[in-house]
Amino acid sequence: MKKQGDYVIQLAGLSKGTHTFDFIIDEKFFARHEKSRAKEGKINLTVTLLKQDRIMVLDFAYEGWLRLECHRCLDEFDFPILGTNRMLVKPSGHHEEETDEIIITDSGDAELNLEQYIFEHIELKIPLRTVHPDDAEGNSLCNKETLRILNKHLVQQKEETEN
């Protein structure tokens, strides 16, 4: 496995076939992305690149966690990240339309910077509403005091609606 820094794969001199690259995504990564919903975390990312004559297939495998804010109690919790993505990179000498899965690069590019794609993949793995998971018995792991206050106001709201 080849180690790469700053989420860049050197394409110059890369032979045809399968190549594996390992990256660590941590606080430094999230600090560079102001719009990230996570400010902390650690994700191990393995990128398997299959280089062929006219296209490169990149398979991303993510495993780790992100520190997120619970939308119910506002406490932070560790959200597990596990998943895969595939991206196709097509070197071309002229402008072509890109899609979410197909990236067009200049055929003379010596490297491929994956940072923005990694950021987008991770952000898409975070649900719109993040809430503490339940324990083995099905009880919420949210802040108990916050839940008590929320439930108190919920009961008052129900009574007011009934009157």
C-alpha positions in Angstrom: 0.0 0.0 0.0 1.3 3.4 -0.9 1.0 6.3 1.5 0.0 9.7 0.1 -0.1 13.1 1.8 -2.7 15.8 1.5 -5.1 13.5 -0.4 -3.2 13.7 -3.6 -2.4 10.7 -5.9 0.6 11.1 -8.2 -0.5 9.9 -11.6 2.8 10.6 -13.4 4.6 7.3 -13.8 1.7 5.2 -12.4 1.6 1.9 -14.3 -1.5 0.2 -15.5 -3.2 -2.1 -13.0 -4.4 -1.8 -9.4 -2.9 0.5 -6.8 -3.9 1.1 -3.2 -3.6 4.4 -1.3 -4.3 4.9 2.4 -5.3 8.3 3.9 -6.2 9.5 7.4 -9.0 12.1 7.7 -8.8 14.0 11.0 -9.2 17.4 12.6 -6.7 19.0 10.2 -8.9 17.9 7.3 -12.1 19.3 8.8 -10.4 22.6 9.8 -9.7 23.3 6.1 -13.5 22.9 5.3 -15.5 25.7 7.1 -18.8 24.2 6.0 -18.1 20.8 7.4 -20.8 19.6 9.9 -18.0 17.7 11.7 -15.1 19.5 13.4 -13.5 16.4 14.8 -13.2 12.8 13.9 -10.9 10.1 12.5 -11.6 8.2 9.4 -9.4 5.7 7.7 -9.8 5.9 3.9 -8.5 3.3 1.5 -8.6 4.3 -2.2 -8.1 1.4 -4.7 -7.3 2.8 -8.1 -7.5 0.6 -11.2 -5.7 2.3 -14.1 -6.7 1.3 -17.5 -5.9 2.7 -21.0 -8.7 5.3 -21.1 -10.1 5.5 -17.6 -9.3 5.1 -14.0 -11.7 3.5 -11.5 -11.3 4.7 -7.9 -13.0 2.8 -5.2 -13.2 4.6 -1.8 -13.7 2.6 1.5 -14.3 4.7 4.6 -14.3 3.5 8.2 -14.2 5.7 11.4 -16.2 8.2 13.3 -17.2 11.9 13.3 -18.0 14.1 16.3 -21.4 15.5 15.6 -24.0 17.5 17.5 -27.2 15.8 18.5 -30.2 17.7 17.1 -32.3 16.6 20.0 -30.2 17.5 23.1 -27.4 19.5 21.5 -24.7 17.3 23.2 -21.9 15.9 21.0 -21.6 12.3 20.2 -19.4 10.0 18.0 -21.2 9.1 14.8 -19.8 6.0 13.0 -18.9 6.3 9.4 -18.7 3.2 7.2 -19.2 3.1 3.5 -17.9 3.0 0.0 -18.0 5.2 -3.1 -16.9 4.8 -6.7 -15.5 7.5 -8.9 -14.4 7.3 -12.5 -11.6 9.5 -13.8 -11.4 10.0 -17.5 -8.3 11.8 -18.9 -9.2 13.9 -21.9 -7.6 16.5 -24.1 -10.8 18.5 -24.5 -13.7 19.8 -22.4 -16.4 17.2 -21.6 -19.3 17.3 -19.2 -18.6 15.9 -15.7 -21.1 14.1 -13.6 -21.2 13.2 -9.9 -19.4 9.9 -10.6 -17.3 10.8 -13.6 -14.5 13.3 -13.4 -12.8 14.6 -16.5 -9.1 15.6 -16.1 -6.5 17.0 -18.5 -4.6 14.1 -20.0 -1.4 15.8 -19.0 -2.2 16.1 -15.3 0.6 14.7 -13.1 -1.6 14.3 -10.0 -5.1 13.9 -8.8 -6.2 15.9 -5.7 -9.1 14.0 -4.0 -9.7 16.3 -1.1 -12.9 18.0 -2.3 -14.3 14.7 -3.5 -13.5 13.1 -0.1 -15.2 16.0 1.7 -18.3 15.7 -0.4 -18.5 11.9 0.1 -18.2 12.3 3.9 -20.8 15.1 4.1 -23.2 12.9 2.1 -22.8 10.1 4.6 -24.1 12.3 7.4 -27.9 12.2 7.8 -29.8 15.5 7.8 -30.9 14.9 11.4 -28.3 13.5 13.7 -29.4 12.1 17.0 -27.7 10.0 19.7 -28.2 6.3 19.0 -30.3 4.2 21.5 -28.7 1.8 23.9 -29.2 -2.0 23.7 -32.5 -1.7 25.6 -33.8 1.0 23.2 -33.3 3.9 25.6 -32.0 7.2 24.2 -28.5 8.1 25.0 -29.3 11.8 24.8 -28.7 14.2 27.8 -31.2 13.1 30.4 -31.7 16.6 31.8 -32.4 18.1 28.4 -34.9 15.3 27.6 -36.7 15.9 30.9 -37.0 19.6 30.0 -38.2 18.9 26.5 -40.7 16.4 27.7 -42.0 18.9 30.3 -42.6 21.5 27.6 -44.1 18.9 25.3 -46.7 17.9 27.9 -47.6 21.6 28.5 -48.0 22.2 24.8 -50.3 19.2 24.5 -52.5 20.5 27.4 -52.6 24.0 25.8 -53.7 22.5 22.5 -56.4 20.5 24.1 -57.9 23.6 25.9 
